[in-house]
Amino acid sequence: MGSPHLLSICVSAFAAVFILLMVLAIVMRLITLLFPDREGGVEAAVVAAISSAITATYPGRVVIKIEEIE
């Protein structure tokens, strides 16, 4: 009689995962509120990463223009 039933273990595990995901969603929401998305073009780090990837993949090629499609 001392061992818990399988159903109660499953329910408590489901509840624990649900609560953990809810806390993570709240933290993500707070982070997006504190650090909003910047407007105004492509960042220099993104340009450097794309240029580096293109140069490594296709030697001798040069990136001319990078634009964001929305």
C-alpha positions as CSV (number, residue, x, y, z in Angstrom):
1,M,0.0,0.0,0.0
2,G,3.0,2.3,0.3
3,S,3.6,2.6,-3.4
4,P,1.8,5.4,-5.3
5,H,-0.4,4.5,-8.2
6,L,0.8,4.9,-11.8
7,L,-2.0,7.4,-12.6
8,S,-1.1,9.7,-9.8
9,I,2.6,9.7,-10.8
10,C,1.6,10.5,-14.4
11,V,-0.7,13.3,-13.4
12,S,1.9,14.9,-11.1
13,A,4.6,14.6,-13.8
14,F,2.3,16.2,-16.3
15,A,1.4,19.0,-13.9
16,A,5.1,19.6,-13.1
17,V,6.0,19.8,-16.8
18,F,3.1,22.1,-17.5
19,I,4.1,24.5,-14.7
20,L,7.7,24.5,-15.8
21,L,6.7,25.4,-19.4
22,M,4.4,28.1,-18.1
23,V,7.2,29.6,-16.1
24,L,9.6,29.5,-19.1
25,A,6.9,31.2,-21.3
26,I,6.6,34.0,-18.7
27,V,10.3,34.4,-18.6
28,M,10.5,34.6,-22.4
29,R,7.7,37.1,-22.4
30,L,9.6,39.3,-19.9
31,I,12.8,39.1,-21.9
32,T,11.0,40.2,-25.1
33,L,9.4,43.1,-23.2
34,L,12.8,44.2,-21.7
35,F,14.7,43.8,-24.9
36,P,12.4,44.7,-27.9
37,D,13.4,44.0,-31.5
38,R,15.5,46.7,-33.0
39,E,14.2,48.5,-36.1
40,G,16.5,49.6,-38.9
41,G,18.4,47.3,-41.1
42,V,20.7,44.4,-40.8
43,E,23.3,44.3,-38.0
44,A,27.0,44.2,-38.7
45,A,27.4,40.8,-37.1
46,V,24.8,39.3,-39.3
47,V,26.5,40.7,-42.4
48,A,29.8,39.3,-41.3
49,A,28.4,35.9,-40.6
50,I,26.6,35.7,-44.0
51,S,29.7,37.0,-45.8
52,S,31.9,34.4,-44.0
53,A,29.5,31.6,-44.8
54,I,29.3,32.5,-48.5
55,T,33.1,32.9,-48.8
56,A,33.6,29.5,-47.1
57,T,31.0,27.8,-49.3
58,Y,31.7,29.5,-52.6
59,P,35.3,30.7,-52.7
60,G,35.8,33.8,-54.8
61,R,32.3,35.1,-54.4
62,V,31.4,38.4,-52.8
63,V,28.2,39.4,-51.1
64,I,26.8,42.6,-52.7
65,K,23.5,43.2,-51.0
66,I,21.6,41.7,-48.1
67,E,18.0,42.6,-47.4
68,E,15.4,41.3,-45.1
69,I,12.2,40.0,-46.6
70,E,9.0,40.4,-44.5
